[in-house]
Amino acid sequence: MLNADDIQRGLTGAWRLFLGKREAIRLFDTSFRGFWRSFLAAILVLPIYMLYVGAERRMILSALPDGADFPELGFALARLLSLVIDWAAFPLVTAIIAAPMGFASNYVRLIVAFNWGSPIISAMVALPAILFGFGLAPEGVAQLLLFTALILAIRFRFITARAALECGFALAAGIVALEFLLSLVLSELISRATGM
């Protein structure tokens, strides 16, 4: 289980990386224990994700005709499955390509840093949808906020990848693109498979 020290250390390292301080990569616990505990950062993402899913549900319901059926349980299970698969897919795919791409020695550091960065990215990206879905911001403002959040998230992941892998532009950009595309493809596949 995560303790307060784990959370403080992980989020402090992630926040400093977000601010562009690449030396913050040294703050992460990259031991065997630290690697597996970093996946528990998903606990911090879960409340944000639940608010996001609630906002998404409200937007879907508002677009449905009156009296239309909405599969509440199926929707909730599809979104939960999406979150679990999303958290597992990137570490698995990068584990497969780490040796051929030459970053096997820094694989653990990459995953730990990405895992701890996920709560920050989730909050940034989910906020516009939450504000719009719950009627707290108009669509135009939400779209602008989302665009800004995506730019910041890509920049954050790029800084993190460069710091974790001690690599150049091309590999870091490739890792960021891989995570982004993998998430999009899996989300689309799950949506099609569950009809959501």
C-alpha positions in Angstrom: 0.0 0.0 0.0 1.1 3.6 -0.6 2.1 5.7 2.3 2.3 9.5 2.6 6.1 9.4 2.0 5.7 7.5 -1.3 3.0 9.9 -2.5 5.0 13.0 -1.5 8.2 11.7 -3.1 6.4 10.6 -6.3 4.3 13.7 -6.8 7.2 16.1 -5.9 9.4 14.4 -8.5 6.6 14.6 -11.1 5.8 18.2 -10.3 9.4 19.3 -10.6 9.7 17.5 -13.9 6.5 19.3 -15.0 8.3 22.5 -14.2 11.1 21.5 -16.5 13.6 20.4 -13.8 15.1 17.3 -15.4 17.3 16.5 -12.4 14.1 15.7 -10.4 14.2 12.3 -12.1 16.6 11.3 -9.2 13.8 11.8 -6.7 11.9 8.7 -7.8 12.2 5.3 -6.0 13.4 3.1 -8.8 13.9 0.0 -6.6 11.9 -3.2 -7.2 9.5 -2.0 -4.5 9.4 1.5 -5.9 8.6 0.2 -9.4 5.6 -1.8 -8.3 4.4 0.9 -5.9 4.4 3.5 -8.6 1.4 1.6 -10.2 -0.5 2.5 -7.1 -0.5 6.1 -8.3 -3.6 4.9 -10.1 -5.4 5.3 -6.8 -4.7 9.1 -7.1 -6.0 9.1 -10.7 -9.2 7.2 -9.8 -11.2 10.1 -8.2 -10.3 12.4 -11.1 -11.3 9.7 -13.6 -14.6 9.1 -11.8 -15.4 12.9 -12.1 -14.4 12.8 -15.8 -16.6 9.7 -16.4 -19.5 11.4 -14.5 -19.1 14.5 -16.8 -19.0 12.3 -19.9 -22.1 10.5 -18.8 -24.0 13.8 -18.3 -22.9 14.9 -21.8 -24.1 11.6 -23.4 -27.4 11.8 -21.5 -28.0 15.4 -22.6 -27.5 14.3 -26.2 -30.0 11.4 -26.1 -33.6 11.8 -26.9 -36.0 11.8 -23.9 -36.8 8.3 -22.7 -33.9 6.7 -24.5 -32.2 3.8 -22.6 -28.7 4.3 -21.3 -26.7 1.2 -20.2 -25.4 2.6 -17.0 -23.6 -0.5 -15.8 -22.1 -1.2 -19.3 -20.9 2.4 -19.5 -19.2 2.3 -16.1 -17.6 -1.1 -16.7 -16.3 -0.1 -20.1 -14.7 3.1 -18.7 -13.2 1.1 -15.8 -11.8 -1.5 -18.2 -10.4 1.3 -20.3 -8.5 2.7 -17.3 -7.0 -0.6 -16.3 -5.9 -1.5 -19.8 -4.5 1.9 -20.4 -2.4 1.7 -17.2 -1.1 -1.8 -18.2 -0.5 -1.4 -21.9 2.3 1.2 -22.0 4.5 -0.5 -19.5 4.0 -3.9 -21.3 4.7 -2.5 -24.8 7.8 -0.5 -23.7 9.1 -3.6 -21.9 9.0 -5.4 -25.2 10.8 -2.6 -27.1 13.2 -1.5 -24.4 16.1 -3.8 -25.3 15.8 -3.4 -29.1 15.5 0.4 -28.8 18.5 0.6 -26.3 16.8 1.8 -23.2 16.4 -1.4 -21.1 18.7 -0.1 -18.4 16.4 3.0 -17.9 13.1 1.2 -18.4 12.2 1.1 -14.7 13.0 4.8 -14.3 10.8 5.7 -17.3 7.8 3.7 -16.0 8.1 5.0 -12.4 8.3 8.6 -13.6 5.4 8.2 -16.1 3.2 6.5 -13.4 3.8 9.3 -11.0 3.2 11.9 -13.6 -0.2 10.4 -14.5 -2.2 12.1 -11.7 -1.0 15.5 -12.9 -1.8 14.7 -16.5 -5.2 13.2 -15.6 -6.1 16.3 -13.6 -5.1 18.7 -16.5 -6.8 16.7 -19.2 -10.0 15.8 -17.3 -10.6 19.3 -15.9 -12.1 20.8 -19.2 -14.5 18.0 -19.6 -15.5 18.1 -16.0 -16.1 21.9 -16.2 -18.2 21.5 -19.4 -20.0 18.3 -18.4 -21.2 19.8 -15.1 -22.2 23.1 -16.7 -19.4 25.2 -15.2 -17.8 26.3 -18.4 -19.1 26.9 -22.0 -18.0 24.5 -24.7 -15.6 27.0 -26.3 -13.7 27.6 -23.1 -13.6 23.9 -22.4 -12.1 23.2 -25.8 -9.4 25.9 -25.3 -8.6 24.5 -21.9 -8.4 21.0 -23.3 -6.1 22.1 -26.2 -3.8 23.8 -23.6 -3.9 20.8 -21.3 -2.9 18.5 -24.2 0.1 20.7 -25.2 1.2 20.8 -21.5 0.8 17.0 -21.1 2.9 16.3 -24.3 5.6 18.7 -23.1 5.6 17.1 -19.6 5.9 13.6 -21.0 8.6 14.7 -23.4 10.7 16.2 -20.6 10.1 13.1 -18.5 11.1 10.7 -21.2 14.3 12.7 -22.0 15.2 12.8 -18.3 14.4 9.1 -17.6 16.1 7.7 -20.6 18.9 10.2 -20.9 18.2 10.3 -24.6 17.9 12.7 -27.5 14.8 14.3 -29.1 13.9 11.5 -31.4 13.6 8.7 -28.9 11.8 10.9 -26.3 9.3 12.1 -29.0 8.8 8.5 -30.1 8.0 7.3 -26.6 5.5 10.2 -26.1 3.9 9.4 -29.5 3.7 5.7 -28.6 1.9 6.4 -25.3 -0.5 8.8 -26.9 -1.4 6.6 -29.9 -1.6 3.5 -27.8 -4.1 5.2 -25.5 -6.2 6.4 -28.4 -6.2 3.0 -30.2 -7.1 1.1 -27.1 -9.8 3.5 -26.1 -11.4 3.2 -29.6 -11.1 -0.6 -29.5 -12.8 -0.8 -26.1 -15.5 1.6 -27.2 -16.3 -0.5 -30.2 -16.1 -3.8 -28.3 -18.5 -2.6 -25.6 -20.7 -0.4 -27.8 -19.8 2.6 -25.7 
